[in-house]
Amino acid sequence: MLNRRQLRIKAMEIVYCFSNSTQNELEKHLQVFKNSTDNFYHLYIFILSFFVEFKNYCNERLELSKKKYLKDQSFDFYLKISKNVFLKKITSDPYLKSQIDLFNINYWSEFPSHLENIVKEIERKNLFNHNDITMSVDFEGQRKQVITTFKKLIASDNKLYDYIENSQLSWANDFALVNSLVLSNLNGVKKKSSKSFLHKSAYKNKEDSNFGLKLVECNFSNEKLIENEIIKVIDNWDIDRVAKIDMVLLKMCVSEFIYFESIPIKVSINEYLDIAKDYSSNKSNVFLNGVLDKLSKTLLETGLINKNKKGSK
């Protein structure tokens, strides 16, 4: 689910937006972070809901076609969808259905023309392309058909992305990771397993669920201490001249140096330099690398960094 990089980015967004806030607003910031991770899981279920609506749409059209005197030209396509055992397995998952209801996901019923256009495109591209209707491809072949459809039409659908971008503030950043997660889930579905193929939380484990919250809390609770340590090592730089996003990344990395005993210094530095590539200027990496290297050495000397065995590697 959410990896550490994504959790750092979510924490960074909150620290950036609410810098210079008062200590008594900490609970509000933590709640914003929790909402952001909840929204990630919501997006995950939203993307998966397509398969349920796609299957239902095709089943309905198949039944209507059967009642017609002349066979609908799309009858064979609808029949292929109805015979896809892999699609049937994932769309009949009770937990998926319960989560769709829980999040009240109704996009596809609100925008039926979008669903219809996608279905037509799937048919036009012949993505469920075994020729003989009486012969169904095997489970792995059916899996491949569904995954190919997802990659070519859902994960890259501009209209869907526009909706996602405008619906929740964090969804645009989450979209790529959610798509990767959906692909991983689809590849992991077992034909004979009765277990739900879904993740049931936004986090891999309890440690990760606490990581982002702690990162936000440490930054706001110790902002002055962290900022003062940074000021001490920035040679010939007025603190106001440092780009706001660079200052946020410095503070977060220093926070990990001091308050996350099990995370090695090199890991923290590399993570924030990597984030800076996407969120800061081209020149930031050299500046951040130099300051963080100096900060780590200074904080070790003064005893503010105390890593445990795992964090000392």
Secondary structure per residue as TSV (DSSP state, phi and psi in degrees):
chain	resnum	aa	ss	phi	psi
A	1	M	-	360.0	-134.7
A	2	L	-	-61.4	124.4
A	3	N	-	-90.5	173.5
A	4	R	H	-62.8	-36.1
A	5	R	H	-61.8	-45.1
A	6	Q	H	-64.7	-37.6
A	7	L	H	-66.3	-38.1
A	8	R	H	-63.4	-41.0
A	9	I	H	-64.9	-42.8
A	10	K	H	-62.9	-41.7
A	11	A	H	-65.3	-40.8
A	12	M	H	-58.9	-42.9
A	13	E	H	-60.8	-38.9
A	14	I	H	-72.5	-44.3
A	15	V	H	-62.2	-39.3
A	16	Y	H	-65.5	-46.0
A	17	C	H	-71.0	-32.1
A	18	F	T	-115.1	24.3
A	19	S	T	-63.0	149.8
A	20	N	T	69.1	19.0
A	21	S	-	-84.6	166.4
A	22	T	-	-84.8	159.2
A	23	Q	G	-61.0	-34.1
A	24	N	G	-72.6	-1.8
A	25	E	G	-95.9	4.6
A	26	L	H	-55.9	-46.1
A	27	E	H	-59.9	-35.2
A	28	K	H	-64.5	-42.5
A	29	H	H	-66.8	-39.1
A	30	L	H	-64.4	-37.1
A	31	Q	H	-67.5	-37.0
A	32	V	H	-61.9	-40.9
A	33	F	H	-64.2	-45.2
A	34	K	H	-60.6	-41.6
A	35	N	H	-61.8	-37.9
A	36	S	H	-64.6	-41.0
A	37	T	H	-72.9	-34.3
A	38	D	H	-63.4	-39.4
A	39	N	H	-65.8	-32.2
A	40	F	H	-60.3	-46.4
A	41	Y	H	-67.2	-36.7
A	42	H	H	-58.8	-45.5
A	43	L	H	-62.6	-40.1
A	44	Y	H	-57.6	-47.2
A	45	I	H	-69.1	-37.6
A	46	F	H	-58.2	-46.5
A	47	I	H	-63.6	-43.8
A	48	L	H	-65.9	-25.2
A	49	S	H	-63.6	-21.9
A	50	F	H	-56.8	-43.9
A	51	F	H	-62.1	-38.4
A	52	V	H	-64.7	-46.7
A	53	E	H	-68.2	-37.7
A	54	F	H	-61.2	-47.6
A	55	K	H	-63.1	-45.5
A	56	N	H	-62.5	-42.5
A	57	Y	H	-59.4	-48.1
A	58	C	H	-66.9	-37.5
A	59	N	H	-63.5	-42.0
A	60	E	H	-64.2	-42.8
A	61	R	H	-67.7	-34.1
A	62	L	H	-63.5	-44.8
A	63	E	H	-64.9	-38.9
A	64	L	H	-65.8	-39.4
A	65	S	H	-63.6	-36.8
A	66	K	H	-63.6	-26.4
A	67	K	H	-85.9	-11.6
A	68	K	S	-80.1	146.9
A	69	Y	S	-65.5	-43.3
A	70	L	S	-102.1	135.0
A	71	K	-	-64.1	130.0
A	72	D	-	-60.1	141.1
A	73	Q	T	-64.9	-20.3
A	74	S	T	-95.5	5.0
A	75	F	H	-55.0	-47.3
A	76	D	H	-60.9	-38.7
A	77	F	H	-64.3	-47.5
A	78	Y	H	-61.5	-36.3
A	79	L	H	-66.4	-39.8
A	80	K	H	-60.1	-42.6
A	81	I	H	-63.9	-42.0
A	82	S	H	-66.2	-25.8
A	83	K	T	-91.6	-1.1
A	84	N	-	-78.6	103.5
A	85	V	H	-66.4	-37.0
A	86	F	H	-62.4	-46.1
A	87	L	H	-63.1	-41.0
A	88	K	H	-61.6	-39.9
A	89	K	H	-63.3	-47.7
A	90	I	H	-73.3	-32.7
A	91	T	H	-81.0	-14.7
A	92	S	T	-96.4	5.9
A	93	D	-	-63.1	117.6
A	94	P	H	-61.7	-36.0
A	95	Y	H	-67.4	-40.0
A	96	L	H	-60.4	-45.9
A	97	K	H	-62.1	-39.4
A	98	S	H	-66.2	-36.4
A	99	Q	H	-73.4	-35.1
A	100	I	H	-61.2	-41.6
A	101	D	H	-68.4	-41.1
A	102	L	H	-60.8	-43.1
A	103	F	T	-86.7	0.0
A	104	N	T	52.7	50.6
A	105	I	-	-82.1	115.1
A	106	N	-	-135.8	22.5
A	107	Y	H	-54.8	-46.4
A	108	W	H	-69.6	-27.1
A	109	S	H	-81.6	-26.4
A	110	E	H	-77.7	-28.5
A	111	F	S	-125.7	66.0
A	112	P	H	-62.5	-29.5
A	113	S	H	-66.1	-32.1
A	114	H	H	-66.5	-44.9
A	115	L	H	-62.0	-44.5
A	116	E	H	-60.8	-42.1
A	117	N	H	-65.0	-38.7
A	118	I	H	-65.5	-43.8
A	119	V	H	-60.9	-43.2
A	120	K	H	-61.9	-38.4
A	121	E	H	-68.7	-38.0
A	122	I	H	-60.8	-43.3
A	123	E	H	-66.6	-43.9
A	124	R	H	-62.3	-39.5
A	125	K	T	-80.4	-5.0
A	126	N	T	55.9	48.6
A	127	L	S	-78.3	-17.8
A	128	F	S	-109.4	77.7
A	129	N	-	-106.7	23.1
A	130	H	-	-73.9	136.2
A	131	N	S	-78.1	-40.3
A	132	D	-	-90.3	112.2
A	133	I	T	-61.1	-31.5
A	134	T	T	-75.0	-13.4
A	135	M	S	-115.4	113.0
A	136	S	-	-89.0	141.7
A	137	V	-	-70.1	164.0
A	138	D	-	-73.1	174.3
A	139	F	H	-56.4	-43.2
A	140	E	H	-66.9	-36.7
A	141	G	H	-65.2	-39.5
A	142	Q	H	-67.4	-37.7
A	143	R	H	-58.9	-45.4
A	144	K	H	-60.3	-40.0
A	145	Q	H	-60.9	-44.7
A	146	V	H	-67.4	-43.5
A	147	I	H	-65.3	-41.5
A	148	T	H	-61.7	-42.1
A	149	T	H	-60.0	-44.6
A	150	F	I	-62.8	-47.3
A	151	K	I	-63.6	-45.2
A	152	K	I	-80.6	-27.5
A	153	L	I	-122.6	-33.4
A	154	I	I	-91.2	-52.1
A	155	A	T	-64.5	-18.7
A	156	S	T	-117.2	15.4
A	157	D	-	-77.6	116.4
A	158	N	H	-66.5	-39.2
A	159	K	H	-66.0	-41.0
A	160	L	H	-64.8	-42.0
A	161	Y	H	-63.7	-39.7
A	162	D	H	-60.8	-41.5
A	163	Y	H	-63.4	-45.2
A	164	I	H	-61.3	-44.4
A	165	E	H	-62.1	-34.7
A	166	N	H	-91.0	-9.2
A	167	S	H	-86.7	-49.1
A	168	Q	-	-133.1	140.5
A	169	L	T	-57.6	-36.8
A	170	S	T	-91.2	-10.7
A	171	W	H	-65.7	-34.2
A	172	A	H	-62.1	-41.0
A	173	N	H	-70.9	-28.2
A	174	D	H	-84.6	-18.1
A	175	F	H	-56.2	-48.4
A	176	A	H	-62.9	-42.9
A	177	L	H	-68.0	-38.8
A	178	V	H	-63.2	-42.2
A	179	N	H	-61.4	-41.2
A	180	S	H	-63.5	-38.7
A	181	L	H	-66.5	-41.8
A	182	V	H	-61.7	-44.2
A	183	L	H	-60.7	-42.6
A	184	S	H	-61.0	-41.8
A	185	N	H	-62.4	-46.0
A	186	L	H	-63.0	-38.7
A	187	N	H	-70.1	-20.8
A	188	G	H	-94.5	-4.2
A	189	V	-	-65.5	129.3
A	190	K	-	-104.6	136.0
A	191	K	T	-59.0	-43.0
A	192	K	T	-100.7	2.0
A	193	S	-	-81.0	138.8
A	194	S	-	-95.7	-3.3
A	195	K	S	-74.7	149.6
A	196	S	-	-64.5	139.8
A	197	F	-	-84.0	-6.2
A	198	L	S	-82.5	151.9
A	199	H	-	-76.5	144.5
A	200	K	S	-108.4	10.8
A	201	S	S	-152.9	159.3
A	202	A	S	-76.3	-9.4
A	203	Y	S	-116.6	152.2
A	204	K	S	-73.8	-36.7
A	205	N	S	-157.5	175.9
A	206	K	H	-63.7	-36.5
A	207	E	H	-60.7	-43.0
A	208	D	H	-69.7	-34.4
A	209	S	H	-65.0	-29.0
A	210	N	H	-87.0	-22.8
A	211	F	H	-59.1	-53.9
A	212	G	H	-63.7	-42.5
A	213	L	H	-61.8	-42.9
A	214	K	H	-65.0	-38.8
A	215	L	H	-63.1	-44.0
A	216	V	H	-63.6	-47.6
A	217	E	H	-61.9	-44.8
A	218	C	H	-63.7	-37.3
A	219	N	H	-66.6	-43.4
A	220	F	H	-78.3	-35.3
A	221	S	H	-75.0	-23.9
A	222	N	T	-124.8	28.4
A	223	E	H	-58.6	-44.9
A	224	K	H	-66.4	-44.5
A	225	L	H	-59.5	-47.5
A	226	I	H	-63.6	-44.4
A	227	E	H	-63.9	-40.7
A	228	N	H	-63.0	-38.3
A	229	E	H	-66.9	-35.0
A	230	I	H	-68.5	-44.7
A	231	I	H	-57.6	-36.3
A	232	K	H	-61.3	-28.8
A	233	V	H	-108.6	-3.3
A	234	I	-	-85.8	95.4
A	235	D	T	-69.0	129.2
A	236	N	T	57.8	27.3
A	237	W	-	-122.0	128.0
A	238	D	-	-76.1	130.4
A	239	I	G	-55.7	-31.3
A	240	D	G	-72.7	-14.9
A	241	R	G	-87.6	-13.0
A	242	V	S	-76.0	130.0
A	243	A	-	-54.3	140.5
A	244	K	H	-57.2	-42.8
A	245	I	H	-67.0	-35.6
A	246	D	H	-66.1	-39.0
A	247	M	H	-64.6	-40.1
A	248	V	H	-62.6	-44.6
A	249	L	H	-64.4	-39.0
A	250	L	H	-61.8	-47.0
A	251	K	H	-61.5	-42.5
A	252	M	H	-67.3	-40.3
A	253	C	H	-66.7	-42.5
A	254	V	H	-62.2	-38.0
A	255	S	H	-58.3	-41.8
A	256	E	H	-68.2	-37.8
A	257	F	H	-54.7	-47.5
A	258	I	H	-87.5	-41.1
A	259	Y	H	-108.2	-3.3
A	260	F	-	-118.3	89.3
A	261	E	T	-64.9	-26.2
A	262	S	T	-94.2	-1.5
A	263	I	S	-100.6	117.2
A	264	P	-	-60.3	147.7
A	265	I	H	-55.9	-45.4
A	266	K	H	-61.8	-37.5
A	267	V	H	-62.8	-46.9
A	268	S	H	-60.9	-47.0
A	269	I	H	-59.2	-48.4
A	270	N	H	-62.8	-37.9
A	271	E	H	-63.8	-45.2
A	272	Y	H	-75.9	-29.4
A	273	L	H	-66.3	-37.3
A	274	D	H	-66.7	-41.9
A	275	I	H	-64.8	-38.1
A	276	A	H	-60.6	-31.1
A	277	K	H	-59.2	-33.9
A	278	D	H	-93.8	-23.4
A	279	Y	H	-119.1	-5.2
A	280	S	S	-128.5	-170.7
A	281	S	-	-80.0	168.5
A	282	N	T	-63.5	-29.5
A	283	K	T	-87.3	-8.6
A	284	S	H	-64.0	-36.9
A	285	N	H	-57.6	-43.3
A	286	V	H	-64.2	-45.0
A	287	F	H	-62.3	-50.8
A	288	L	H	-62.5	-42.5
A	289	N	H	-60.5	-44.9
A	290	G	H	-64.5	-44.8
A	291	V	H	-67.5	-43.8
A	292	L	H	-67.6	-37.2
A	293	D	H	-61.9	-45.3
A	294	K	H	-67.3	-41.3
A	295	L	H	-60.7	-44.5
A	296	S	H	-60.5	-40.6
A	297	K	H	-68.5	-42.3
A	298	T	H	-64.5	-44.6
A	299	L	H	-69.0	-30.5
A	300	L	H	-66.7	-42.0
A	301	E	H	-65.8	-37.0
A	302	T	H	-85.2	-4.8
A	303	G	T	83.7	8.8
A	304	L	-	-76.8	-22.1
A	305	I	-	-99.6	121.3
A	306	N	-	-134.9	90.2
A	307	K	-	-85.6	146.4
A	308	N	-	-82.5	-173.5
A	309	K	T	-57.8	-43.2
A	310	K	T	-66.4	-38.8
A	311	G	T	-80.4	-8.9
A	312	S	T	-90.6	-4.2
A	313	K	-	-70.1	360.0
